[in-house]
Amino acid sequence: MGRVMAGNLRARSTHSNSITSNTTKHQQQQPATLAKRLLFPHLPPGSDLPPLFASPTCSPELDAEAYDFLALTLRAFVNTWWTKITRYDKELLPEITIVLTAVLRTLETRLLSTDFSLFIFSVAPTLITQHYRDYRHAAYKVSTSYAMGGSVPLPHLFHQLQPHVAISPEGKIDEEYFRQAFDHLLKSCLPLQDYAPEAERYIIREIILKVLVKDVIPRVTQPWFIQRTILDLLGPSLDAESDKPPNVSPPSHAQYAHFSFHSLLVFFLSAVQSISGMGLAVVQTYRQTLSTIKLVNHSARPTVNQQQASEPWRKVNPAPISPTRSARSISPPSSSYASAASSTLSLDTDIPLPSPQRSSNYAREPLTMISELFTVHERFATSAVMHTLCMICAATTPFMDRLLTYLLYTRILCASSLIFVLRLSKRTLFPSGYPGPPVIDPTPEEQIIIHQQLLRRLREQVPAFLVPVILGSSPEHTVKEIISPLGDAACNAHLAVFMMDALLLSIFPEMGVEGGAGNAEVDVTERLDDDGKDWASEMCRTTSTMTP
């Protein structure tokens, strides 16, 4: 009996050892990802990558996509020239990854402690509205004595209405202005041992400056780029289907002869099915609306302690780095990072709703922007509709503020949106794993075609029975007025610079305080109007005082 039990135990142990060995072999046979091969060559085959972000609620899928995008970028733009210098040193990419991880975690803490509701719903619409107004005012002055009989071009007139130290009347951006701004960003994000070497700081700063100021802004401010982007957002046109001749056969006497009780029954049942489908859609919409209202009303409001804890940038001392950071290795987020990230807004937790003492009326500036875009004040019907909407939003201001903030952080600034953006960026920038061919700018003839297509597509978006109400008696003129203020690259560059200033001041508010980052204890938000109305003029004054 003992021999039999010993044999069974030996067989079970042998079987368990075989299962363990098969599992180990299966893990070892799995191909290592590009990020693991390039960025972490010293990790064991079956181990996971260290977390890239500090937030404990960050999904592993977002970490994987971010690591993949980082590996593709470093392989395309760093490894190509580094392998020509030396083929044996494999430590450069891991070192860059260590530095970028520290920067991303600091930026993550900053972003999570920033309430983007003010920027999205107040600052950005105000800047766009002011851009449209100043462009139209400048266009009206082109052929008047203000332009000295037409000798002063439109960009110069626009620059007189929106002067900025970082941009010339011709739309040329001053690199020194953004060089100083990026240097402050690096000082806030880089660890001390990486910010101290001037050569390393110079290389990183000039790379960011070249990509943003010389490549991104000059392209995104081109009118054809904006128009083509709007066309892509509107989706494919239905002209191809509408241009096809309908395949309608002439009615024959046989078709009229076959009308019977059966066809009448089919028509009746089809009508019942359509009505039931509409009823189900209405019920589903009603339930979804009730569910959204309940979620908005029961969303947790941040307390004063949470708001103070979610603002680590107000402290003079920077966030401490993990002790293993000096060993040049990526470690899990330290307790300081985790506490800062958990106390702030995470991608899946509470939403920073406005406090009842400081109602922001987030719906007012977007409605004002829409009114300016569609020139609502020129038509009585659209003006009446817009005034009605403004009164409704003003009567429900607390709920609208919570609703807009809820939609912002659950539909736009969420993990799924970040993953979608990363995947789209990989497909666009690295279609085959490597950078694709450079994009060729369209010719002037192609730009005219893009402009005409956009005019037609915008006209098609409005239903026929609403055209007289929304677009007025001349729809073509109204649609042209919507996109004409975005038709000059120099004027668009002013809008891009003001947007960049507003974004930097939202994330790094100490940059707008006189005296620089050393006065970070000052509560900058107390100096601004609650609804962001005075942001544009405040930014003009504060950014002009920054030393280039």
CORVEN-V967183 format. One line per field, one symbol per residue. burial: + if it has 9 or more other ideal C-beta (glycine too) atoms within 8 Angstrom, else -. A space follows every 50 residues. Layout:
burial->???
This chain:
burial->-----------------------+--+-----++++-++++-------++ +++++-+++--+++++++++++++++-+++-+---------+++++++++ ++++++++++-++--++++++++++++++++++++++++-++----+--- -+-++++++-++-++++---+-++--+++++++++++++++--++----- +--++--++++++-+-++-+++++++++-++-----+------------- ------------++---------------------------+--++--+- -+---++-++-++-----+--+--+-----+-++--++++++-++++--- ++++----++++++++++++++-+++--+-+++-++--++--++--+-++ +++++++++----++-+++--++-++--++---------------++--+ +-+++++++--+----+--+++--+--+++-+++++-+++++++++++++ +++++++++++++---+-++---+---+--++--++-+++-++--+--
